[in-house]
Amino acid sequence: MRVGLSFDLKETMAHEAGAPDDMLEEYDSPTTIGYIQRAIEGLGHSTVKLGGGKEFIRNVLNEKVDIVFNIAEGRGTYRSREAQVPSILEMLDIPYVGSDPECLAVCLDKHLTKKLMQMEGIPTPEWRLIANQQELKETVWKGFPFPAIIKPSFEGSSKGIHANSLVDSAAQAAATVSEMLETYRQPVLVEQFIDGDEITVGMLGNSPVKVLGMMKIIPRKQSNRFVYTVEVKRDWKNLVDYECPAHLKEATTKKIAEYSRKTFEMLGCRDFSRIDFRVSADGIPYMLEINPLPGLGDYSDLIIMAVKLGWKHEELIALVFNAALERYPLCVHV
């Protein structure tokens, strides 16, 4: 088969004047594309780089591909940006790896995802969504459980989450939300901070989806209020240790697995995803968010987890690709 690779590279994106330094955090590097290319070619297929944005549109129209391995994050600050490339592929009737546009759009919207989780009976920290400065002025904080984490509503890779994102009062929350509304140009989520273990869960396959593993993020500098900030992720080799499999109580492990499968299936995820939890002192896992388009670089949590479980980097990518092929049996015979 001829496999197209869709992606957005940091080096091809313009950094807007006045934009935050983590503006391009979610975009990929040529090294990551190389891992995917070698994994696919190692299975006996050929590859062609389609890129992202307008370049992707031109290339996908001109290149004959049988299926696309999509990791494109999309352009802009839209809550549906991750759905841009899959939407074009569906319009052109081209098979692709990963979740569909509806799933990607819903999951990138943290507020909507949390509402759906709440409706399904999956614990998630209490939160408020503030869309603009007027809503911020009208917000009544009485009864909200501080401390809280302030984060952009439509981002991933801990984008927008810094040390000052953890606030202890309404006054701190208001100041941080106001700044974030201006900086990230999207609604802001104020989320109750769960002081406990940070757990990320890898999901792989379809019908039934399998829990690849659970990994605990442990700060090397012990803190009662550890936050997995963008700065920590950038310097993960020096600042954190990863425990995989995560050492948790059996009942907590079972609950996390149950909630992860339920979330994956209810939201219609496909092939792979990563789900983040915080575990409270009494062992209750609170789902924070789900990423149906997790990073595949060697610095990405899903890959770190897979390597700790004994997989090679390219092997995990091949498993994701083969999971997609099972959904497109005609591709196998191309």
N, C-alpha and C positions, 0 to 999 in steps of 0.2 A: 504493500500500500504506500501511497504518497501522503505523508502526514504534514499538515500545515501547523506552524507554531505561531500563536498570537500572543503578544506581550507588549508591555510598556516599559521602556528603559529610562532610568533616571537621566542618563546622559542626553536623551533626545527631548527632554521636557524643559521648557523655559521656566526659570525661577522668577516669579513676579516680584517687582519692587515692593518692599514692605511686607512681603509674605513671611510667615513663620519659618524657622530653619528646618522644621520637619515637614514642610509642604510636600516633599517628594518621597516621604518615608516608605510608602507602600509600593513604590515602583521598583522594578527589578534591575539586575546587573547582567552583563553578557555572560558572566560565570554561571549564573543560574540557568540561563538558556542553554549553555553548553552541557550542563548535567542532563537536561531534558532531551536534548538532541542525541547525546550518546546513549541514553536509556532506550529511546525509540529505535535508533539505528541498530542497537544491540539485539533488538527483537527481529531484525531482518527487514525493516522498513526504511524508506528514504524520507528525508525531511526537507521542508522549504520554510524559510523564515518569512512570516507575513507581517510582523510588527504590530503596531497599534495605531489608533486614530485614522487620519486620512490615508496614511500609508497602507494600513490594513485593508481599507476599502478598495484601494486600487489593486493591491496584490491579490486579494481573495477573488476579485472579478477576473483577473488575468491568469492566475495560476490554477491549474487543475489539481485539486486535492480531494482525497477520499474521506478524510476526517481531520478535524482540527484539535490540537491540544491547546486549550485556552487557559492562559493565566493573566490575561489583560485586565487591569484594574479600572480602565475607563478614564475619561477626562472630565475635569470640572469638580465641583463640590456637590453635585446632584446626588440625591439618595438612590437614584437608579443607575449610577455611572457604571457599576460592575455588570449591569445587564446590557450594555451597549453592544459589545461584540457578539454575545450569544443571540441577541435579537436579530442582528444582520445575518448570522449563520442560519437561523431558523427561517428567515425570509427567503434565503437562497437554497433552503433544503439541504444544508451541508451538516452532517453529523459532527458532534464535538464532545470533548471530554468536559465533565463537570456539570454543575447545576444549571437549571434553565433561568430565563430572565426574571420570572416572577419570584422564584426562590431568592435569587441574588439581590433583587431590589428590596424584598421584605427583610432579609437578614441584615442588610447594611443599615437599615433603619432600627436603631437600638430600641427606641421607644415602642415601635410597633411589635417588634419581636418580644419584648418583655410583656406587653399586653397579652399576646397570644400564649406565652408561657404561663402567665397567671391564670388565664382561662382554662388551661389544661391541668392546673393543679401543681405545676412545677414551681418550687420556691424561687423567687428572684428578689433581690433587695428592693426596698421601697424607693420610689423615685418621683421626680417631677421633671417635666419638659418645659423649657422656656424658649419660645420661638423668636422673641425680639425684645428690644429695650422697654417697650410699653408693657409687655407681659411681665417683665422683671419688676417694674415699678409697682405692679398690681399684685405681685406674689405675696401671700401671707405664709410666713414660715412657721407659725405656731404649730407645735406638735410634730414637726419634721424631725426624724431621728438623726441628729448629728453625732459623730463626724460623718462627712460625705465626700464623695469623689465627684469632681466636675469634669465632664468630658464632652467633646463634640458628638453629636448624635449620629453622624453619617461617616464615620472613619474607622480604620482598623490600625493594626501594628502599633498600638498605644499612641497613635498620633494625637497630639494635644494633651496628653497626660504627662504632667511633670510633677516635681516635688511639691509645688505650690497648688496642685490640683486637689490635695487633701485639705479640707477646711473643717473648722470646729464650731462655726457659728453662722448665724444668718447674715451678719455683716460681712464676714469673709466670703461667704457664698455669693452674695450680691456683687461684690467687687470682682471676684474671679469670673462669674458668669458674664458680667458686662464686658470685661476684657476679651473673653473668648468669643462672644457674639461678634465683636468687631474684627477679631483676628481670623476666625475660621469661617465666617460668613454662612452660618447654618445654625439650626436650633441646638441648644445645649442641654445635656442631661445632667441633672443633679441626683446622684445615686447614693443611698445609704452605704456607708463603708462597713463591710463585714471583716472584723479583725480575726483572721484565721489563715489557714493554709490556702495558697493559690494553687489550683489544680487545672491542668489543661488535658483534654481528652482527644485522642486521635480516632477518627472514624474512617472506615474503609469498606467499599463495596456497596452492593444493592441487594435487597430482597433475599435474605435478610442482610442488613448492614452489620458489620462486625466492629467491636471496640478494639482498635489496634493497640491501644495502651493508655495508661494514665500516668502523668508526670507531675511531680511536685516541684515548684520553683522555690528554692531556699536561698535567702540572702546570706552572703558570707559575713556581712556585718549585721549581727542580730538586732532586730527591731520589732517592737510590738505592733508597729503599724507599717509593715512593708507594702510598698506600692510598686507594681511592675511598670515603671515609667518608660518612656521612649529612651531616656538616657541609660537606664539599666539594660534595655534590649541592645543598645548600640555597643555596650561594653560588657556583654554577658559573660565572657570568659573570665573576667576579673571580679565581677560583682555578685554572681549567683552560682549556685550548684543546682544540678537537675537530678532528682531522684526518680528513677524509672526502672521497675514499677514503683509507684508511689506507695509508701507505707501508711496505710489508713486502716481504721477499724473495718471489719468485714461488712458490717451493716451499712457503713458509709460508702464503701466501694460498690456494693450492690445498688444502692440508691443512685449513685452517680451514673453507673452503667444503664440503669433503667431510664433515668431522665435523659441521658444522651441519645439512646435509641429512639425514645419517644419524640424528642425534639427533631432529630434528623428526619424521621419519617413524616411527622406532622407538617414540617415546613417543606417537604418535597426535595430534600437535598439528594445529590447523586454523586456516586463514585468516591468522594472523600470530603472530609470537613474537619474542623477543629472546634471544640466547645470549651469555654472557660467557666470555671466555678471558683467560689470561695467557700471554705468549710468553716462554719462557726465553731465556737468552743464546745458546744453540745453536740457536735457531729452532724449538723444539718448542712447539706450541700445547697448553696444558692447559685443558680445559673446566672452568669453575667451576660454572656453573648455567645453567638455562634458565628463562625467564619466558614462559609461554604466555598471560599476561594483562598485557602490558607497558603502561605508562602512555601516555596519549595527550594529556597536557597539553603546553603549549609549552616546558616545562622538562624534558620526558621525553627520554631518549636516542634513542628510536626516531623521535620527531618532529624532534629536532635533526638527526639523520642524514638524514632525508628532505628537510628544507629545504636542507641542504648539497648534496644531490644534485639539487636543482632542483625538487622538489615543493613545492606549497603545503600548508599544514597540512590544510585540508579535503580536498585531493585524496588524500592518503594515507589518510584516514579513509574516503573514498568507495571507494578500492581495496580496503580491508579488507571493507567492506560488500558490494561486488560479488563478492568471493571467496566470501563466505558464500552469496550468492544462487545461485552456480553449483552449490552443494551441494543447494540446495532449488529445483529448476526450477519446481515448482508455484507457488512464491511469486511468480515473475515474472509469472504470468498472473492474479494476484489482482486 
